[in-house]
Amino acid sequence: MLSSRILPSIVYNGLPDIDDQPIQTGQALSAIGALFVKYKVHDSFGLALLHKHFEMQPGEIMVHNELVCSPLPLEAAAATTGRSFFLQDGGFQAYEYEQDQVCETDPTMPNEGFLNELRSHLLEAGLGRTLALTRVNHDLPLLMEACGPDRTHVCAPVVDEDCLHVEDSRDTSWRFEEDRGSSIKIVVASKCKVKPNGIHTKH
């Protein structure tokens, strides 16, 4: 149910634009976040606002390399694994990838029980084309995403708290923590700048 197979560019290009996606409420996120904590996958996975960054050309996929994400031709992206997954054909299909790096401990992979419950919850809440499953890193600070040169998508740590409330940004990913027993703490992991400067605009 969790597939890292290559997504055709035409399917990626059909993903929503960020300005077409509704703002998510804490109530909706908390209900879903409880599933991550229940299945103990919240240290490795969280939620993302499903949206595309750029139009892909045939034979391209979006690949993260540390804090930079950009389209790469398939021949240059052989060693990749899925990073963010959206609901498609009853399962979770990767739409963004990352360079497959060898690490001492692999992140906890979601089991079928979690994926089934997450799928059911997203569909019942009408969020199947709004929220996606994504890998998270608790060691990173809040990231602000913005457009870079050559269709790159650059993530930079937020160092100025004034940036947290700018009108031209949207929350785009969240991670979850246990907070005082059964409570769920929602932590914004990334924001996107959405000014019409070449990224996150309608094409």
C-alpha positions in Angstrom: 0.0 0.0 0.0 3.0 2.3 0.2 4.6 2.5 -3.2 7.8 4.3 -4.3 7.3 3.4 -8.0 7.9 6.2 -10.4 5.0 8.6 -10.9 4.3 9.6 -14.5 4.8 13.4 -15.0 1.3 13.8 -16.4 -0.1 12.5 -13.1 2.2 14.8 -11.0 1.1 17.7 -13.1 -2.5 16.9 -12.2 -1.9 17.5 -8.5 -3.6 20.5 -7.0 -2.0 24.0 -6.8 -1.3 25.2 -3.3 -3.8 28.1 -3.6 -6.5 25.6 -4.5 -6.1 23.7 -1.2 -8.1 24.7 2.0 -6.3 25.8 5.1 -6.2 23.0 7.6 -7.7 23.3 11.1 -6.1 22.0 14.3 -9.2 19.9 14.9 -8.8 18.0 11.7 -5.1 17.6 12.1 -5.4 16.4 15.7 -7.8 13.7 14.8 -5.5 12.3 12.1 -2.4 12.9 14.3 -3.8 10.5 16.9 -3.4 7.7 14.3 0.3 8.5 13.9 0.8 8.3 17.7 -1.4 5.2 18.1 0.7 3.3 15.6 4.0 4.9 16.8 5.0 6.2 13.4 5.0 9.9 14.4 8.8 9.9 14.8 9.3 9.2 11.1 6.1 10.3 9.3 3.7 13.2 9.4 1.2 15.0 7.1 1.8 17.2 4.1 -0.5 19.6 2.2 -0.8 17.9 -1.2 0.3 20.2 -4.0 2.7 20.4 -6.9 5.7 22.7 -7.1 6.5 22.8 -10.8 5.2 21.4 -14.0 7.2 18.2 -14.7 8.5 17.5 -18.2 8.2 14.0 -19.5 10.6 11.7 -17.8 11.1 14.0 -14.7 10.3 13.5 -11.0 10.6 15.7 -8.0 13.7 14.7 -5.9 14.8 16.1 -2.5 18.5 16.3 -1.8 18.8 17.5 1.8 17.1 20.9 1.8 16.8 21.3 -2.0 14.1 19.8 -4.1 14.1 19.9 -7.9 13.0 18.1 -11.0 15.4 15.4 -12.1 15.4 13.2 -15.2 14.8 9.6 -14.4 18.3 8.6 -15.5 19.8 10.9 -12.9 17.5 9.8 -10.2 18.1 6.0 -10.1 18.8 5.7 -6.3 15.6 7.2 -4.9 12.9 6.3 -2.5 9.5 7.8 -1.8 9.3 10.8 0.5 5.7 12.0 0.2 2.8 9.8 -0.7 -0.8 10.6 -1.8 -3.9 8.5 -2.1 -4.1 6.8 -5.5 -5.9 3.6 -6.5 -6.5 2.6 -3.0 -2.9 2.9 -1.8 -0.3 5.6 -1.1 1.8 6.5 -4.1 5.0 8.5 -4.0 4.8 11.9 -5.7 8.1 13.3 -4.3 11.2 11.3 -3.8 14.6 11.6 -2.0 18.1 10.5 -2.7 18.3 7.0 -1.2 21.0 7.4 1.5 22.4 4.6 3.6 21.8 5.1 7.3 22.4 3.1 10.4 18.8 2.9 11.3 15.9 3.0 8.9 12.8 5.0 9.9 9.9 3.1 11.2 7.8 2.1 8.2 4.0 2.3 8.5 2.2 -1.0 8.6 -0.9 -2.0 6.8 -3.1 -1.3 9.8 -2.0 2.3 10.0 -2.2 2.8 6.2 -5.7 1.4 6.1 -6.9 3.6 9.0 -5.3 6.7 7.5 -6.8 6.0 4.1 -10.3 5.5 5.6 -10.0 8.7 7.7 -8.8 10.8 4.8 -11.6 9.6 2.6 -14.3 9.9 5.2 -13.2 13.5 6.0 -13.1 14.4 2.3 -9.3 15.0 2.5 -8.1 12.4 0.0 -6.9 15.1 -2.4 -5.9 17.5 0.3 -3.5 15.7 2.7 -0.6 13.3 2.0 1.7 11.1 4.1 5.3 12.4 4.3 8.6 11.6 6.0 9.5 14.0 8.8 12.8 14.8 10.6 12.4 15.9 14.2 15.9 17.2 14.3 15.2 19.9 11.8 13.8 23.3 12.8 10.8 24.8 11.1 11.5 25.2 7.4 10.4 27.9 5.0 10.1 26.8 1.4 10.7 29.2 -1.5 11.6 29.3 -5.2 15.2 29.0 -6.2 16.9 29.1 -9.6 16.4 26.5 -12.3 13.1 25.2 -10.9 14.6 24.4 -7.5 12.6 24.4 -4.4 14.8 25.5 -1.5 14.0 24.9 2.2 15.6 27.2 4.7 15.5 27.1 8.5 13.4 29.9 10.0 15.6 32.1 12.1 13.3 35.1 12.3 10.1 34.5 14.2 8.5 37.4 12.3 8.5 35.1 9.3 6.1 32.7 11.0 3.1 35.0 10.5 3.7 36.5 7.1 0.6 36.7 4.9 2.3 35.1 1.9 3.0 31.8 3.5 1.0 28.6 4.1 1.6 25.7 6.5 2.5 22.8 4.3 3.6 19.9 6.6 3.0 18.9 10.2 4.4 16.3 12.6 2.9 15.1 15.8 3.9 14.5 19.4 2.3 13.0 22.4 1.4 15.8 24.8 0.2 15.2 28.4 -1.3 11.7 28.1 -3.8 11.3 25.3 -3.4 14.9 23.9 -1.8 15.3 20.5 0.6 18.2 19.9 0.7 19.5 16.3 4.0 20.9 15.2 4.3 22.8 11.9 7.3 21.4 10.1 7.3 23.6 7.0 5.7 26.6 5.4 5.7 27.7 1.8 6.0 31.2 0.4 3.2 31.7 -2.1 3.9 35.1 -3.7 3.5 34.9 -7.5 7.3 34.8 -8.1 7.5 31.6 -10.1 6.5 28.9 -7.6 3.2 27.8 -6.2 1.3 29.8 -8.8 -1.2 28.7 -11.3 0.3 27.5 -14.6 
